[in-house]
């Protein structure tokens, strides 16, 4: 099978190294320009039209850091910053299937167990511990690593959405239309890890959606609803990637101030795997984390294909995760002209570019549509396309689907695979012009 995949991969673009031996890992791109030299243009040197295009980008590059700052100020009793400034649950560490000897030693040092959870589908046990009284969290992490250098332990990081929606005032009610016709084609599954979904929205009420999280209580979110509409939405003149799919939507926020934690994301992946969902979209970003990396490796080894947004922290930003993990399909965003949005993260992990700017998405509060911008909204388009080709968790089928999509991608940027557009642009036909669905 590896020889077959390698042969297919070599036919995609003759000028670029591709999926060597059918792995999703990226080739070396030593001939690319130095990414640290890339930056947003100076708005003072731009034309009036260019200023309108770049202004949202300048805001998006700062959006995540601004939100982190607000979280730290407003919930300092629950949230703190790690040494790199990334948000995490205060005084907590997450261990993945720790040994009994490590737990005995940790208790002897003053660590206390907060929670234990077994994720059967991932063959993992999560143990969340609190640092000893008087210890800061980095010191507690170092001590656990000293007690067992082979243990998988890290901060309980929090992961945030990777895009921004227009103001509520920009949304317009969905226009009245005749009942939508039944969708042709076979049913298949696609997964979502995000905020809650407003299932009664006009673009989603006919969709088949299975929800998880929040103890069974529906807590709709703007971001989760918007991303879900791009995956399975179905409305007059509104396009989505997989309207005939059944959506399995995991809410990892639930209006909890420490929502989006490593624990929540891992539990969501375990649920999706237990439901045999083959392709999962994650439009959330955060730092590298040993525990998350192990969870991703376990899920992909069991045949799950994970698609994730690269983030909007800017071209010179360090890579964001889970998109930057080797087994994840990382997606960047383009605007209506087919140009990558200036705030999108760059790097050799980028696999595809898809529409993610000035496009219509479902607006949870108004039952209409609003305008979205960010890599959050490009990722579900790629996930939906891939889900149509992979109907069960299967590593070989997932690899073949990625290869096939790379063959269809329109090359952009530097010839072949590059750190800005990946293999190229896909799903341009799935971008819905806001004017098509927003009444005036």
C-alpha positions as CSV (number, residue, x, y, z in Angstrom):
1,X,0.0,0.0,0.0
2,X,2.8,2.4,0.8
3,X,4.2,1.9,-2.8
4,X,0.8,2.7,-4.3
5,X,0.4,5.8,-2.2
6,X,3.9,7.0,-3.0
7,X,3.2,6.5,-6.7
8,X,0.0,8.5,-6.5
9,X,1.7,11.3,-4.5
10,X,4.5,11.6,-7.0
11,X,1.9,12.4,-9.7
12,X,0.4,15.4,-7.9
13,X,3.0,18.1,-8.7
14,X,6.1,17.3,-10.5
15,X,8.0,20.2,-9.1
16,X,7.4,19.5,-5.4
17,X,8.2,16.7,-3.0
18,X,5.0,15.3,-1.6
19,X,3.7,12.6,0.7
20,X,6.7,10.5,0.9
21,X,5.7,6.9,1.6
22,X,2.1,8.1,2.0
23,X,2.7,9.9,5.3
24,X,1.0,13.2,6.2
25,X,4.3,14.5,7.5
26,X,5.7,17.4,5.6
27,X,8.9,17.3,3.5
28,X,11.8,19.6,4.2
29,X,11.3,23.0,2.6
30,X,14.8,24.5,3.0
31,X,14.4,26.5,-0.2
32,X,11.6,28.6,1.2
33,X,12.1,32.3,2.2
34,X,12.8,33.0,5.8
35,X,9.4,33.2,7.5
36,X,10.7,35.5,10.2
37,X,11.1,38.2,7.6
38,X,7.4,38.2,6.6
39,X,5.2,40.7,8.3
40,X,2.0,42.6,7.8
41,X,2.2,45.7,5.6
42,X,2.3,49.1,7.2
43,X,-1.3,50.5,6.9
44,X,0.1,54.0,6.4
45,X,1.6,53.0,3.1
46,X,-1.5,51.4,1.7
47,X,-4.2,52.5,-0.7
48,X,-7.7,53.1,0.7
49,X,-8.9,49.8,-0.6
50,X,-5.9,47.9,0.8
51,X,-6.5,49.6,4.2
52,X,-10.0,48.1,4.2
53,X,-8.6,44.7,3.4
54,X,-5.8,44.7,6.0
55,X,-7.5,46.4,8.9
56,X,-9.3,43.2,10.0
57,X,-6.0,41.3,9.7
58,X,-4.2,43.7,12.1
59,X,-7.0,43.1,14.6
60,X,-7.0,39.3,14.1
61,X,-3.3,39.0,14.8
62,X,-3.9,40.5,18.2
63,X,-7.2,39.0,18.9
64,X,-6.0,35.8,20.6
65,X,-3.5,37.6,22.8
66,X,-6.2,40.2,23.8
67,X,-8.6,37.4,24.7
68,X,-5.9,35.7,26.8
69,X,-5.2,38.9,28.6
70,X,-8.9,39.3,29.4
71,X,-9.1,35.7,30.7
72,X,-6.1,36.3,32.9
73,X,-7.5,39.5,34.3
74,X,-11.1,38.3,34.8
75,X,-10.5,34.8,36.1
76,X,-7.1,34.9,37.7
77,X,-8.3,32.5,40.4
78,X,-8.8,29.8,37.7
79,X,-6.5,30.7,34.9
80,X,-2.8,31.6,34.7
81,X,-0.2,32.0,32.0
82,X,2.5,29.4,31.3
83,X,6.1,30.6,30.9
84,X,5.4,31.4,27.2
85,X,2.2,33.4,28.1
86,X,-0.3,30.7,27.0
87,X,-3.4,30.2,29.1
88,X,-3.7,27.2,31.4
89,X,-5.8,26.0,34.3
90,X,-4.1,27.4,37.5
91,X,-2.0,24.9,39.4
92,X,-3.1,21.9,37.4
93,X,-1.1,19.3,35.4
94,X,-2.4,16.5,33.3
95,X,-0.8,13.1,33.3
96,X,-1.5,10.5,30.6
97,X,-1.7,6.9,31.8
98,X,0.9,7.5,34.6
99,X,2.6,4.6,36.4
100,X,1.5,3.6,39.9
101,X,5.0,4.4,41.1
102,X,4.9,7.9,39.7
103,X,1.5,8.5,41.4
104,X,2.8,7.2,44.7
105,X,5.8,9.4,44.5
106,X,3.7,12.4,43.5
107,X,1.4,12.0,46.5
108,X,4.4,11.8,48.7
109,X,5.6,15.2,47.4
110,X,2.2,16.8,48.2
111,X,0.4,16.5,44.8
112,X,-3.3,15.9,45.1
113,X,-5.5,14.2,42.5
114,X,-8.3,16.4,41.2
115,X,-9.8,14.2,38.5
116,X,-9.3,10.8,36.9
117,X,-10.9,9.8,33.6
118,X,-10.5,6.7,31.4
119,X,-10.8,7.2,27.6
120,X,-11.4,3.6,26.4
121,X,-11.4,4.4,22.7
122,X,-7.9,6.0,23.0
123,X,-6.6,3.4,25.5
124,X,-5.6,6.2,27.8
125,X,-6.2,7.2,31.4
126,X,-6.1,10.9,32.3
127,X,-5.1,11.9,35.8
128,X,-5.3,15.7,36.7
129,X,-3.3,16.7,39.7
130,X,-2.9,19.9,41.6
131,X,0.5,21.3,42.6
132,X,1.6,21.1,46.2
133,X,0.7,24.1,48.3
134,X,3.2,26.9,47.8
135,X,4.5,25.6,44.5
136,X,4.1,27.4,41.2
137,X,2.9,25.3,38.3
138,X,6.1,25.2,36.3
139,X,8.0,24.0,39.3
140,X,5.4,21.3,39.8
141,X,5.8,20.2,36.2
142,X,9.6,20.0,36.5
143,X,9.3,17.9,39.6
144,X,6.9,15.3,38.0
145,X,9.3,15.1,35.0
146,X,12.2,14.5,37.4
147,X,10.2,11.8,39.2
148,X,9.5,10.0,35.9
149,X,11.3,11.4,32.8
150,X,9.3,9.0,30.6
151,X,5.9,10.2,31.8
152,X,3.6,12.2,29.5
153,X,2.7,15.2,31.7
154,X,2.1,18.8,30.8
155,X,0.1,21.9,31.7
156,X,-3.7,21.8,31.4
157,X,-3.6,24.3,28.5
158,X,-6.7,26.1,27.1
159,X,-7.4,26.2,23.4
160,X,-9.2,29.1,21.7
161,X,-11.2,29.7,18.5
162,X,-9.2,30.8,15.4
163,X,-11.5,33.3,13.7
164,X,-13.8,36.3,14.1
165,X,-17.4,36.9,13.2
166,X,-18.9,40.2,12.1
167,X,-20.9,42.2,14.7
168,X,-24.4,41.1,15.5
169,X,-25.7,44.1,13.7
170,X,-24.2,42.8,10.5
171,X,-26.4,39.7,10.5
172,X,-29.6,39.6,8.5
173,X,-32.5,37.2,8.9
174,X,-32.5,34.3,6.5
175,X,-34.8,35.0,3.6
176,X,-38.0,33.0,3.3
177,X,-37.8,30.2,0.8
178,X,-39.7,27.0,-0.2
179,X,-38.8,23.9,1.7
180,X,-35.4,22.7,0.6
181,X,-35.2,19.5,-1.5
182,X,-33.7,16.4,-0.1
183,X,-30.0,16.1,-0.6
184,X,-28.7,13.4,-3.0
185,X,-25.9,11.1,-2.2
186,X,-24.9,8.7,0.5
187,X,-24.8,9.7,4.2
188,X,-21.5,9.8,6.0
189,X,-20.1,11.2,9.2
190,X,-18.0,14.2,10.0
191,X,-16.9,15.5,13.5
192,X,-16.5,18.9,15.1
193,X,-14.7,19.9,18.2
194,X,-15.7,23.5,19.0
195,X,-18.4,25.5,20.9
196,X,-22.0,24.4,21.0
197,X,-24.1,24.5,17.8
198,X,-27.5,26.2,17.4
199,X,-29.3,23.3,15.8
200,X,-32.5,25.3,15.2
201,X,-30.7,27.8,12.9
202,X,-32.4,28.0,9.4
203,X,-29.2,26.5,7.8
204,X,-28.9,23.7,10.3
205,X,-32.4,22.6,11.4
206,X,-32.6,20.0,8.6
207,X,-29.2,18.7,9.3
208,X,-28.6,15.5,11.2
209,X,-26.6,16.5,14.3
210,X,-25.5,14.5,17.3
211,X,-24.3,16.6,20.2
212,X,-21.9,15.8,23.0
213,X,-20.8,17.7,26.1
214,X,-22.2,20.0,28.8
215,X,-24.1,17.2,30.5
216,X,-26.5,17.0,27.6
217,X,-27.5,20.7,27.8
218,X,-27.4,22.6,24.6
219,X,-25.3,25.8,24.9
220,X,-25.1,27.3,21.4
221,X,-22.1,29.4,20.6
222,X,-21.5,31.8,17.7
223,X,-18.2,30.2,16.6
224,X,-19.4,26.6,16.8
225,X,-22.6,27.4,14.9
226,X,-20.7,29.3,12.2
227,X,-18.2,26.4,11.7
228,X,-21.0,23.8,11.8
229,X,-22.8,25.7,9.0
230,X,-19.8,25.5,6.8
231,X,-19.6,21.7,7.4
232,X,-23.2,20.6,7.0
233,X,-25.4,23.7,6.5
234,X,-28.1,23.6,4.0
235,X,-30.0,26.8,3.0
236,X,-31.2,28.7,-0.1
237,X,-28.0,30.0,-1.9
238,X,-25.8,29.0,1.0
239,X,-23.0,26.6,0.4
240,X,-21.4,24.1,2.8
241,X,-18.9,21.4,2.2
242,X,-20.9,18.3,3.2
243,X,-24.6,19.1,3.6
244,X,-25.6,15.4,3.4
245,X,-23.3,14.4,6.2
246,X,-24.3,13.6,9.8
247,X,-22.5,15.9,12.1
248,X,-21.1,14.8,15.5
249,X,-20.5,18.0,17.4
250,X,-18.6,18.1,20.6
251,X,-18.9,21.2,22.8
252,X,-15.6,21.7,24.7
253,X,-16.6,25.1,26.2
254,X,-20.1,24.8,27.8
255,X,-19.8,28.4,29.0
256,X,-17.1,27.2,31.5
257,X,-14.3,29.7,32.2
258,X,-11.8,26.9,31.8
259,X,-13.5,25.4,28.7
260,X,-11.3,24.3,25.8
261,X,-8.9,22.5,28.1
262,X,-6.7,19.6,27.2
263,X,-9.0,17.3,29.2
264,X,-12.1,18.5,27.2
265,X,-10.4,18.2,23.8
266,X,-9.1,14.7,24.6
267,X,-12.5,13.5,25.9
268,X,-14.2,14.9,22.7
269,X,-11.7,13.0,20.5
270,X,-12.3,9.9,22.4
271,X,-16.1,10.2,22.0
272,X,-15.8,10.9,18.3
273,X,-13.5,7.8,17.9
274,X,-16.0,5.7,19.8
275,X,-18.7,6.8,17.4
276,X,-16.5,5.8,14.5
277,X,-16.3,9.3,13.0
278,X,-13.5,9.3,10.4
279,X,-12.8,13.0,9.9
280,X,-12.8,15.7,12.6
281,X,-12.5,19.4,12.3
282,X,-10.8,21.4,15.0
283,X,-10.8,25.2,14.5
284,X,-9.1,25.8,17.8
285,X,-5.5,26.8,18.5
286,X,-3.0,26.9,21.3
287,X,0.5,25.9,22.3
288,X,2.3,22.6,21.8
289,X,1.4,20.2,24.6
290,X,2.8,16.7,25.3
291,X,-0.6,15.4,26.4
292,X,-2.4,16.7,23.4
293,X,0.3,15.4,21.1
294,X,-0.1,11.9,22.5
295,X,-3.9,12.1,22.2
296,X,-3.6,13.2,18.5
297,X,-1.1,10.4,17.8
298,X,-3.4,7.8,19.4
299,X,-6.5,9.1,17.4
300,X,-4.7,9.2,14.1
301,X,-3.1,5.8,14.7
302,X,-6.6,4.4,15.0
303,X,-7.6,5.8,11.6
304,X,-9.0,9.2,12.5
305,X,-8.2,12.1,10.1
306,X,-7.9,15.4,12.0
307,X,-8.2,18.7,10.1
308,X,-7.3,21.9,12.0
309,X,-7.0,25.6,11.4
310,X,-3.4,27.0,11.4
311,X,-4.4,30.1,13.4
312,X,-4.3,33.9,12.9
313,X,-1.3,35.0,15.0
314,X,0.5,36.4,11.9
315,X,3.2,35.2,9.5
316,X,6.1,35.5,12.0
317,X,4.2,33.6,14.8
318,X,5.4,30.3,16.1
319,X,3.3,27.4,14.9
320,X,0.0,26.8,16.7
321,X,-1.5,23.4,17.6
322,X,-3.0,20.9,17.0
323,X,-2.6,22.1,13.3
324,X,1.2,21.9,13.5
325,X,1.3,18.2,14.6
326,X,2.7,16.0,11.9
327,X,-0.4,13.8,11.5
328,X,-2.8,16.7,11.3
329,X,-4.1,18.3,8.0
330,X,-3.4,22.0,8.6
331,X,-5.5,24.6,6.7
332,X,-4.9,28.3,6.0
333,X,-7.4,30.8,4.7
334,X,-7.7,32.8,1.5
335,X,-9.8,35.9,0.6
336,X,-12.2,36.3,-2.2
337,X,-9.3,37.1,-4.6
338,X,-7.6,33.8,-3.8
339,X,-4.8,35.5,-1.7
340,X,-3.9,34.1,1.7
341,X,-5.2,36.4,4.5
342,X,-2.2,38.4,5.9
343,X,-2.8,37.3,9.5
344,X,-2.7,33.6,8.7
345,X,0.1,31.6,10.4
346,X,2.7,30.2,8.0
347,X,5.0,27.2,8.1
348,X,5.9,23.8,6.5
349,X,3.0,22.2,8.2
350,X,0.4,24.0,6.0
351,X,-1.4,21.5,3.8
352,X,-4.2,23.4,2.1
353,X,-5.7,26.8,1.6
354,X,-9.4,27.4,1.5
355,X,-11.9,30.3,1.6
356,X,-11.9,32.0,5.0
357,X,-12.5,35.7,4.6
358,X,-15.5,38.0,3.9
359,X,-17.7,35.0,3.5
360,X,-21.2,34.2,4.8
361,X,-21.7,31.9,7.8
362,X,-24.7,31.1,10.1
363,X,-25.3,33.7,12.8
364,X,-26.5,31.8,15.9
365,X,-28.4,34.7,17.6
366,X,-30.3,36.0,14.6
367,X,-31.2,32.8,12.7
368,X,-29.6,34.6,9.7
369,X,-26.1,35.0,8.4
370,X,-23.1,37.2,9.1
371,X,-19.5,37.7,7.8
372,X,-16.6,35.6,9.0
373,X,-12.9,35.9,8.7
374,X,-10.1,33.6,9.9
375,X,-8.6,30.2,9.4
376,X,-11.3,28.8,11.6
377,X,-13.7,29.0,8.6
378,X,-11.4,27.5,6.0
379,X,-10.7,24.3,8.0
380,X,-14.3,23.0,7.9
381,X,-14.5,23.3,4.2
382,X,-11.5,21.0,3.8
383,X,-12.7,18.6,6.5
384,X,-16.1,18.3,4.8
385,X,-14.5,17.5,1.4
386,X,-12.3,14.8,3.0
387,X,-15.2,13.3,4.9
388,X,-17.0,12.6,1.7
389,X,-14.2,10.2,0.8
390,X,-13.5,8.5,4.2
391,X,-16.5,6.8,5.7
392,X,-14.8,4.9,8.5
393,X,-11.7,5.5,10.6
394,X,-9.0,4.1,8.3
395,X,-5.5,5.3,8.0
396,X,-5.0,4.1,4.4
397,X,-8.3,5.7,3.2
398,X,-7.4,8.9,5.0
399,X,-4.0,9.1,3.3
400,X,-5.5,8.4,-0.1
401,X,-8.1,11.1,0.4
402,X,-5.5,13.7,1.3
403,X,-3.4,12.6,-1.7
404,X,-6.4,12.9,-4.0
405,X,-7.3,16.4,-2.7
406,X,-3.7,17.5,-3.1
407,X,-3.9,16.4,-6.8
408,X,-6.9,18.7,-7.3
409,X,-5.5,21.7,-5.4
410,X,-4.7,24.8,-7.5
411,X,-1.1,25.6,-7.0
412,X,-0.5,29.1,-5.5
413,X,2.5,31.0,-4.1
414,X,5.9,29.3,-4.7
415,X,5.7,26.4,-7.2
416,X,4.8,23.1,-5.5
417,X,4.1,22.8,-1.8
418,X,5.0,25.9,0.2
419,X,4.7,27.3,3.7
420,X,1.9,29.8,2.8
421,X,-0.6,27.8,0.6
422,X,0.5,24.2,1.3
423,X,-0.3,22.1,-1.7
424,X,-2.6,24.8,-3.0
425,X,-6.1,26.2,-3.0
426,X,-9.2,24.0,-2.7
427,X,-13.0,24.6,-2.2
428,X,-13.1,28.1,-3.8
429,X,-16.6,27.1,-5.1
430,X,-17.8,26.7,-1.5
431,X,-17.4,30.3,-0.5
432,X,-20.8,32.0,-0.2
433,X,-20.7,35.7,-1.0
434,X,-22.5,37.5,1.9
435,X,-24.7,39.4,-0.5
436,X,-26.2,36.2,-1.7
437,X,-27.8,35.3,1.7
438,X,-27.9,38.6,3.6
439,X,-31.1,40.7,3.0
440,X,-30.7,44.4,2.6
